[in-house]
Amino acid sequence: MQAIALEEALTHNARPTHAGVFWNGRGFVLLIACANFANLNLSAMVRRELESGGSRRIGSPGAAMFRQLLNGEFLAGVVGGAWPAFFPGSR
């Protein structure tokens, strides 16, 4: 009888696969998507800051600007959530 390590006993006939390459590729695509999302959020934040600065200069009340911000975000959420109901084939 011979003692063999468990890892060797379980994997001695295993061939290397390309699963690691596949998972690394998926991770890289996810990283790119997250960077794009962060960039879009940053540009929207800068645009919103410029708009609010102009509104403050002409004397708009803070509550009105806050309501406008909430309405815009709510509308974007509703349109984004309802899109698949009206266009089921588009992903």
Secondary structure by P-SEA (a helix, b strand, c coil): cccccccccccccccccaaaaaaaaaaaaaaaaaaaaaaaaaaaaaaaaaaaaaaaaacccaaaaaaaaaaaaaaaaaaaaaccccccccc
